[in-house]
Amino acid sequence: MKISRAVITAAGRNQRTLPIQTLIDSDGREKPLLRILVEEALSAGVEEIAVIVSRGDEEPYGKAAGEHRGHLTFIVQEPALGYGHAIWCARDFTAGEPFLHLVGDHLYVSHAEKSCARKLVETAESENCAVSSVRATREGLLPYFGAVGGRRIQGRKDLYEIETVIEKPAPTEAELRLIVPGLRAGHYLCFFGQHVLTPALMEILGETIAGGAAQGLSSISEGLAKLAQREQYLALEEQSWRYDVGVKYGLLNAQLALALSGKDRAEVLTQLLELLAQRDQGSAGR
């Protein structure tokens, strides 16, 4: 398996302005979020990237990509029938080949030399199958993520064979169906926002649409659950962090994470300490 293409979904109603939001990357440079995501994909060795957009977003997104514009193909999702449908819109672009998929409202901060996407692609290529990155996530955050259940691959601490996929499970359902031996109590393997997907998923999504159930493609969890029954599908546990920039204070948290993992870490920490000291002095004076 060789992964040479990537798909970034960015057509959601609440996503449209996020890819053009400017952040200071860990290298100290100002970049729109889309450019940071494109560089994440390129770091994994892909050569072509499709961005799924709403009509009218092609030009601002092209500008946001900057010097990487030549790697991008924009695909308009019309009508907007959800996340799974957005991926299916890239079926001609992926051309029956496996592909890297990143969600457009997440930012990834790796604590290792390799990027999160690079580690995922290398695992998928070596295992020759679909692989989703996951992170052990506390129970209270289950309403925000899809989650998986399965068993650890013998001899690997970070790789699991997926048996069950559930979109935003209730804690009682997760306790019944998603317990993974070896995880801390109250923690579950939740999607990280990065996947290497195979042509079989496109087939599954196509079958759903052909069956008249396109409105049910608001997520891809059901499709991924079917994928786990159809072929080998693994989960790679990530120790790095993902930040949902679409939630309250999401952009702020993402910016702080980038700053604290980059070359300006010491300066940012000093400024944060000064800010906290000023607030404490103000409180003491009242």
Protein Blocks (a to p, Z undefined) as FASTA:
>chain_A
ZZfbdcddfkbfklmmmmmpccddfkopacdfklmmmmmmmmnopabdcddddehilmmm
mmmnmmmlmmpccddddddebjklmmmmmmmmnnopacddddfkbccddfbfbdfklmmm
mmmmmnopacdddddddfklmmmpccddddddehiakbccdfbdcehiafklmmmmmccg
hiaehiacddehiacddfklmmmmmmmmmnopmmmmmbmklmmmmmmmmmccdddddfbd
cddfkbghklmmmmmmmmmmmmklmmmmmmmmmmmmmmmmmmmmZZ
